[in-house]
Amino acid sequence: MKAEMTAPTYKRHRFPPEIIGHAVWLYFRFALSYRDVEELLAERGVILTYETVRQWCRKFGQEYANALRRRRPRLGDKWHLDEVFVQINGKQRYLWRAVDQDGNVLDILVQSRRNKVAAKKFFRKLLKGLPHETDKIVR
């Protein structure tokens, strides 16, 4: 039986729930570091440490992450696969990127090798991690 989810309680916290919620939302929505969130809030006049942001994300983060995941737009039916040669620290690497028809990036993979096995592994991982499959894949 599934337990009922309750709203997080902000009792005994120094900051109001709006600031805590905004910090946790920034961290999960934009994939920022704790120190980046600290700096963004400092620009708005809220002085706190990155350790505080870490504790908030640990305590309240799962609810925010689940809500963001539910609101994510549905991915398109037609996917494109890009393969690009890039130089990283003077060494040639292969960047694989899967994008849907609306431009939403599904997954990115950077590897030092380029072969059939690598492409199959990338697709297997991509198809396994997404909730629905595609109608068409364009390379």
Secondary structure, DSSP 8 states (H G I E B T S, - for coil): ----------TT-SS-HHHHHHHHHHHHHHT--HHHHHHHHHHTT----HHHHHHHHHHHHHHHHHHHHHHS----SEEEEEEEEEEETTEEEEEEEEEETT--EEEEEEES--SHHHHHHHHHHHHHHSSS--SEEE-
